[in-house]
Amino acid sequence: MESSATVVARQAREAFDDVQQRLSLGPAGEADAQRVKALHAIRRALEQAQDEIRAANQRDVEEATALVQQGKLSAQLVSRLDLFAKAGKWESMVQGVSDVASLPSPLDVCTKATRIADASPACESRDATGTLDLYRVTCPIGVLLCIFEARPEVIVNIASLAIKSGNAAILKGGKESRHSGQVLSRCISEALAQSDMPPHLIQTVESREEIRTLLQEDRYINLVIPRGSNEMVRHIQREARVPVMGHADGLCAAYVHDDAPAKLTIETVLDAKLDYPSACNAVETLLLHRHHLTSGLWLSLGKALIHAGVRLHCDEASRTALVPGLSESEAALVVAATDADFDTEYLDLDLAVRVVDSVQDAVHHIQTHGSGHTDTILCAPLNGEASSASVRSAADIFTRSLSSSSVYVNASTRFADGFRYGFGAEVGISTGRIHARGPVGLEGLVTYKYVLRPSRRYTRR
């Protein structure tokens, strides 16, 4: 007898197969139009249920807050959980559905075409079929199993991307968001049914037992996407029989080069640390060129971070240079760094600081301690007035040496986000070296197949 989790997986596969076959029967463009129709229905359903979603989300927040007070849950998780506390978060989630709907379809796109057999009088064997052309064409991955912690908006983000890219999805959120998740999932299922799409195309499960079973269901599930803590991601990678696309810690670093201008540096580092400290794209390590111990920039930057409530975990050189310029109350937020601090994803108002002698030293530190998520260099402007060969060299060395999924010049690590990349939404950040990397949007949720046939025209991207 099938377990309940196996039933969910089988239903997802059947829904995927049904949609694939049914939508292929209509004229070109009709399949994407049907998916867009479903996404618009989901947005309407969410907007109509906003009060109910708000009440359910508030219940989740209150229960999570009580657990924080008991020391059973981190305060950072509560900030991820709340859909309405941060200005624009709800609106961004809902708008993301429409943004995904308006994107070009990633399906049935020819990415390569090759003629592999040419009909000619000398090739009598080709008389029956004529010229044969080989096309590489994008297609859905299949059934996605997406596991995430706390953030209920991920349900909507992944559902939107899965539908637009032709996939089915099984979603498992953290127990902390179960009330929000139940209402959001119901809205999506009802909208799919109203759009003549199988409701089982998007399903949710709630228990860890179900996940243990689903991680072994390689008959029905094609890809697992974990989104959460490093511990959770690595556990899934160990347990899954299905391929896993995930990321480790968001150990993002900012390197301040010797010619970095003070205003740019201070504003960028503050944004990278303060805009959303509990996000995986918040900066966790500051690498400071030794020049700035006496240039005045470190004192200004350090004070700005301290005044914002950031605790600085400084190595000996940065602490010795900073503390004499601070008041007693300011100095209380400066502590001696340990080796472990440079391998820690704080997800809070903490920042590890280390002094380096060159861009090469910064690169070496990131290669040794980083997680391949997002890293940035702050240096003199590259476009125009302040550019020089040495400035360009520092930026080039940094961007060419690092293989992180996102590498920036003079930009906050907070830009590592599917919305900001123009993807409409994201299923998560991938730090793996194959398939999709960085914020994963529609193109990360398709694969390709080879189609061999007599001559036919495809529109090549």
N, C-alpha and C positions, 0 to 999 in steps of 0.2 A: 504493500500500500504506500502511495506517495505521501511524503510529509507535506505540511502546509507550505513550507518554503519551496519545495520542488514544484508544487502546483503553481505558485507565483511565477517561478522561472519558466515553466512550460507555457503558462498563459501569456507571458511577455513574448516568448518566441513565436507563439501562434499569432499574436497581434501584429508583431513585426512582419511575419510572412504574409499575413492577410493584407496589410497596407502595401507592402512591396508589390504584390501581384495586382491588387485592385487598382492602385494608382498608376500602374504601368499601362492600363488598358486605354486611357484617354489620350487626347492629343498632347503634343509637347507643351509644357507649361502648366497643364492642368494639375499635375501632382503638387507642384509648389504652391499653386493657388489654393489648393485644399488645405495644405499645411498652414498657410498664412491665415486662412479663415479660422482654423482651430486656435491659432495664437491670439487672434483678435477676440475670439470668444473667451479665452482664458483671461485676458486683461479685463474684459467687461465683468466677468464673474468675480474677479478679485476686487474690483472697485465697488461692486454691489455688496460684497461681503466685508467691506473694510471695518465696520463697527464690530462685527463678530470676530474678525481676525485680531483687531486691537484688544478686545477683551481676553481672547485666548492667549495672546502674547503677553499681556499684563499678568495673567495668571502664571505663566512660565517664569516671568521675571521675578515675581514675588516669591515663588517657591525656590528659585535659584538664589535669591538674596538671602533667604532664611538659611540655606545650606552654606553660604559664604560666612554668615555670622557664626555658624557652628564649626567653621574651619574645615568643611567637607568639600568646598568648591572654591575655585579662584575667582576673585573679583573681575579679572579680565574676561572671563567667560560670560559674565552677565552683560558686559558692554557689547559683546558679539551677539548676544541673544536678543536684545531689545530692537524691535523693528521700527520704533517710532521716536526714541529718545534723541537720536542724532538727526539734525535737520537734513531733510532731503533723502533719508535712507529709504523710506517707504515709497516715495515718489520715484526714486531711481530704480527700485525693484520693478515697479509697475511699468515705467517707461521702457525698461530693458526688454520687456516682452514685445513691445511694438518695434523697438530698435532691431531686435532679432528678426522679426517678421519682415522688415523692410530690406534686409540684407539680400544680396544675390544668392540664389540657391547654390550650395557647394556640390550638388549632385549632377551626375551625367555630364561632367566637364572633361573634355579630352585634353590631357596634359602632355601627350606625346603621340605622334603618328609616324609609322614606318612602313614603307612598302617592302614586303619580304618575298613576294613572288610576282613576277611580271609576265603577263601573257604575251607570247610572241610566236611567230611561225616555227621557231626552233624548239618551243616547249609544248609539245603535243599533249603532255599530261595536264596542261593548264586549260585545255579547250573547254572542259566542263564547267570550271568555276571562274575562269578568267583571272584578272589581276587580284591578288590577295593583299589587303592592307591590315596592319596591326595597330590597334588603338589602345592607349592606356586611359581608362575612363574612371572617374571618381564614383564611389558607391558608399552606402552606409557601412559602418562597422558591424552593427547588429543589435544585440541586447547589452546594455551597459548596466553595471552594478556600481552605484555611486554611494559611498559611505562618507559621512561628514559629521562634524561636531558642532553643536550649538546653533550655528547660524541658520535660522529657518528660511531666509530668503534664498538659500542655495536650492531649495526644492523648486522654486519658480525659475531660477536661472538655468538649472540643468534640464528641467522639463522643456523649457523654451528651446534650448539648443538641441536637445535630443529630437524633438518634433521637427524642427526646421531641417535638421541634417538627416532625417529619415530613419532614426534609430528608435528603439524602445528603451525604457530605463526603469530600473528598480532602485528606489532611493531609501536610504537608512540614515536618519538624523540622530543626534544625541537625545537621550531620554529627557534632557533639560528642556528641549523644544517640542515635546510631544503634543501639547495642546495646540500650539500654533501649527505644527505640521499636519495634524489631523484636519484642521479647517482648510488649510491651503491645498492639501491633497484632494479633499472632497470637491473644492472649487474646480480644480484641474480635471478631475474625472467627469464631473457634470458638464463642463465645457466641451470636452472631447465627445461625449455622447451626443450633445446638441449639434456638433459639427460632423456627425456621421463618421467619427473615427472611433476605433475600439477603445473603451475606457482602460483596458488592461495594457495599453501602450505605455502608460505611466502608472507605476504602482509604488506603494511604500510598505516597508516592513518595520517592525519596532524592536524585535528582540535580538540579542546576541546569538542565541541558538539558531535563529533563522539565517543570520549572516554566516555562521560556521558551515551550515549546509550549502548556502548559495556559493560560497567560495570554492566548493568542489563541483559545482554544476556546470562543467565545461561542455556538456551536451547542449545547453541552452544559452549560456552567458558567454559573451565574447571578450569583454574587457571590464576590469575592475578599476575604478577611479576613487582612491581614498583622498579625503581632504580634511586634514586635522593635524594633530600633534605628530612629531617624529616617531614617538613610541607606537602610536596607532598605525601609522603608515608602514612601519617596519614589521609590525605584527602581521598585518595583512599580506605583505610581501612574502613572509615566511609560510603562511598558512594556505595561500591561494593556489589552486590548480589552474586557474584562469590567469592570463597575462594581466599585469598590474601597471598602471600609469599613475605615478604619484610623485610627491616631493618630500624631501627631508626637511630639516629645520629651515626657517627663514633667517639664516644668519647673514643679514645684509650688512655690508660695510661701506663707509664713506671715507675716501682718502683725500686729505687736504694737501695739495701740492704746495711747493714753496712760494709760488707766485699767485696763489688763490686770493682774489679780492675779498675784503672783509664782509661787505654787505651781501654779496652773492653767497658766500660761505655760510654766514650766520642764518640767513633766511632759508637756505636750502636744508641745512642740518636740522633747524627747528621744525620745518615742515616734515622732514623724513622721520623725526622722532615723535613729534607731538600730535600730528594730525589724527592718527589712529594707532596708539602704541601697541594695542593687542593684535594688530594685523601682521600677517607674515611678511609684508613688504616694508615694515618699519625698520629703520636702521638700528642695529644693535652694537656695532663696533665703529669707533672713530679712530682713524689712523692719521696722525698729525705729523707733518714734516717738521724736523727739528728746528728749522728756521723760525717757525712761529712761536717757539718758546720765548723768544725775545722780540718778536715783531709787533706785539700788542694784540694780534688776532686771537691767540689762545685765551688770553685774559678776557677779552670781550665775549668770545664764544662761550667760554666756560661759565661766565656770569649769566649770560642769557639762558643757558640750559638750566642752571641752578635756580634762577628766578622763576622758571617754568615748572619747578618741582622735580627736575631730573637728578637722580643720584648718579654721580660720576665714579666709576670704578677705574681709577687711574694707575698707570704704571709709575715707577719711581720718578722718572724724568718729568712727566706731565704734572704729577702731583706737586713736586718740588717747585716747579715754575708757577703753578697756579695759586696755591694756598696763601703765600705771603700777600697777595693782592686782594684777598677776600676778608670779609668781616667774619666774626666768630660764628654767626648763624649761617652764613653762606658756606663756610668751611665744613660745617656739620654734614653737608651733602657730598663731601668728597671722601672716598674711602680708598684704601690700598687695594689694587687689583690682585687677584689670584690667577694662576694659570687657567683655572676652570672658567673664569669670567670671559675669556676669549673664545670659548666653545659653548657659550650659553645664549639661547634665544630667550630673552627676558619677557617679551610681550608685556612690558610694563615701563614705568618711567625710570629706567636704569640704562646706563650706557657705558660700555667698556672703552677705555681710551689707551692708546699705545703710541709712542713716538717712534717714527721711522726716519731713516736717512735719505731715502730716495723712492722713486716710483717703483723701482725693482724690489725694494724691501716691502713695499705695500702689497705688490702682487704676490710675493712669496708668502706673506702673512695670510692673504686671502686664500691662496691655493692650499695652505696648510690647515687653516681653521674654518674657512667658509663652507657653505652648503650648496653653492652653485645656483643660488636664487637670483639675487640682484645686487650689483655693486656699482658704485659711482665714484668718479674722480672729480674734484673741484679744482679748477685752475683758471688762469687768465682767459678772457674771452677768446674764442677761436675764430670768430667771424669779423675780420676787419681790423679795427684800430689797434688792438693790443696783441695781435698774433705774432709769433716768432717761430723760428725753426725749433727752438728748444721746447716751447709750449706745445707745439704740434707733436713733437716727439714724445712728450710725457703722456698726452692723451692717446697717441697711437700705441705706445708700449702697453698702456693699461688695457685698452680695448682689444688689442690683438693677442695679448698674453693670457687673458682670462677667458675661460670657457663657460662662465655662468650663463644661465638662460637669458638674462638681461644684463647688459653692461652700458652704463650711461656716462656722459660727459656733461658736467654742470647741470644736473637735474636730480630731483629728489627720488629716492627709491620708491616713493609712494606711487610713481607713475606705472609701476608694474601691476597692472590691473586690466582685466578684459574690457571694462567700460572705456577706460582711457585709451586703450589700443584700438578702439573703434569696433570691437567685436560684439557690442550689444550686451553681452554677458560673458561669463566664463564658467567652466566646470571646475576650475582650479588652476594652480600653477604647477607645471611639470618641470622638474629639474633633471629628468632622465636625459640620456644622450641619443635616444632613438625616437622616432615618430614625432609627436608634438613636443615643443619646448616653450617655456615661459607661460604666460596666460593662455589657456586652451579655449578657443572658441570653435566656430563651426568647422573650420578647416582641420582642426585637430580631431574632429569626430567623424571624419570620413577616411576611407582607405581607397584602394583602387583595384580594378580588375583589368585584364587584357582581353580585348575583343578582336578576334580575327575573322575577317569576312571579305567578300568581294567589295570592290570599291564603294565607299559611302562617305558622304561628307559629314564631318563633325566640326563644330566650332571650337577651334583650339584656343585655349586661354593664352 
